[in-house]
Amino acid sequence: MGSPGPATITLVAAGSVLGVRRSLPYLIGLIVGSTVVLVAVATGITAALLARPALASILILISAAYMLWLAYHIATAPVPSKLTVGTKAFSLVGGAVLGVANPKAWVAIAAVFSSVPLADTATADAAAKLVALTAMIILITTTWLVAGKAIAPLMRDVGRARIINVALAVVLVSATALAVLH
């Protein structure tokens, strides 16, 4: 859940450019979107959707297209010296959409639900995993946002900031490709 991927990369980008406070709506959106994925996997909705190969392919293509769009916007984001008071922050809705469209989240959460049981009954196991993963999602996403804020001093140099933005975009595309090909 905490390895570099679409959610974590965008949180670093948001934290480094906009700071923690201006990125809180985006963080909350990511938490909500990731929790939607968590519930979808836990309740079997994911299995039902993926049982239809055509629908699964369409969902993967939509997710991949969204990740490419997001990577483009990270790579071309204004660097701190070009930010103004009106620079648009990442939104709550954008975070929620990414949380749901993030193929890495689906793969990681499905892996947890198919792994070693935490309880004797299926319901108790699902509940325990829901609670544990929700807590992890909150902790991990918040940590990545704060880490982004921590690298903000590196972003003061325009050339270095552009390199960091492009590197984050490349990592985002790479992590998405790995999740889709998995």
N, C-alpha and C positions, 0 to 999 in steps of 0.2 A: 504493500500500500504506500510505502514511503519512498520507493525508488523513483528516479526521474521519469516523468511521464507528462502528459498534457496538462493535468491539473497543477502538478507541482511546478512545472516550468513556467506556466502563466502566473502562478502566485509569486515566484521569484521576480519575474518581470514587473508585475504590478507593484510589489513591495519596493523594488529598487528604484522605480521611476516615480511612483505616486505616494509611497509611504504606506504605513499600516492603516492609519485612520481613513484615508481616502479609498483604500482597497477593501475595507470591511464589508460593504455590500456584496462585492464580488466573492469574498471568502464565504459569506453566509450562503450565497447562491450555489457555490461549489459544494458546500456541506449538504444543502437540501438536495441538489441533483444527485450527489453520490449516495445519499440515503435512499432516494427513489430507486436507484440501481440495486442497492442492498435489499430493499423490500421486494423488488421484482425478482431477484434471484432467489430469495428466501421463500417466496410464495409459489415459485414454479412458473411464473409468467414468462421468464426468459426461455425456459425449456420449451414451452408451448410455441413461442415466436420462432425459435430456431429450428423447430421441427418442420417448418415450411422453408425449404431451401431458397426459393425465390425471395421471400420476405427477408430472410437472413442476409442475403446478398445485397438487397436494397438498403437495409439498415446499416450494413458495413460501409457501403459506398457513401451514404449520407454522412456517417460519422467521419470517414476519411476526408471527405470534401470539407467538412467543417474544420477539421484539424489543419488542413492546408490553408484555409482562409485565415484561421487564427495565427498560424505560423507566419504568414505574410504580414499580418498586422503587427506581430511582435518584431519581426525583422525590420519593418519600416516605421516603427513607433518613433515619435519625437524623442530625441535625447534630452537629458535634463537641462542643458543650456538653452534649448529651444522650447522648453515648457513654459506655458503661461498660466495665469490663474484660471483661465477657462479651459485648460486641457482636460479633455473628457476622460473620466475614470472608467475602469472596467465596471460593468453593471451587475446588479443582482441577477437579472434575467440571463445575462451572458454567462455568469458563473453556473447557474442552474442548467442551462443548455449544455455547457461543457461537461458538467457532472453527469448528465444523462448520455451525452454523445461520446464520452470517453471510452474507447474500446479497451484500454488497459484496465480501467475500473471493472468492466464486465468480466474480463478474464481473471483478474486477481480475486474478485469476490466469488466468482464461480469456483475457483480453486479452493478457497476457504470452505465453502459449503460442501464441497465434495471430499474434503479431507477428514481427518480423524474427528470423530464425534466428541462433543464437549459434555454431552448428557446422555442419559439412557433412552429417552424417547425422542422421536423426530421433532416434536413440538418444542420440547425443552432445549434440544440441541439448536434448533433454529433461533429460539429466543436468546440463548446464551451468545450465539454468534452475532446476532443483531446488536445486542448491547455492546459486546466487545468491539465489533467493527465500527459502530457509530462513535464510540469513545476514541478509537484510533483515528478515524477520519477527522474528527475535530482537532485532536492533538497534532496530527501530522500536517494537516493543511495550515494550521496556525503557525507551526514551526517553520514551514517553507516560506510563508509570507514574511515572517520576522527575519528569516535568513536573507530574503530579498532586500529588506530594509538595511540589513547589515552590509550588503555589498554596494549600497548607494554611493559611498565615497569613490568607489572605482568608476562610477558612471559620470563623474564630474568632467572627465576628459571626453570631448566629443568623439574622437577617433576610437578610444577604448570602449565607450558606450555603444557605438555602432557595432563593434566587433562582438561585444557581449550579447547585444540584441540578436544579431545574426546567428551566433552560436546557440543561443536559447531556441531560436526557431529551428535550427538544424536538429538539435536534440529532440525537440517536439515531434518533428516529422519522423525521425528515426525511431523514437519510442512508439509512435503510432503504427509505423510499418511493422515493427516487431510484434505488437499486440494483434494486428490484423492478420499477419502471417502465421501466428501461433496456432 
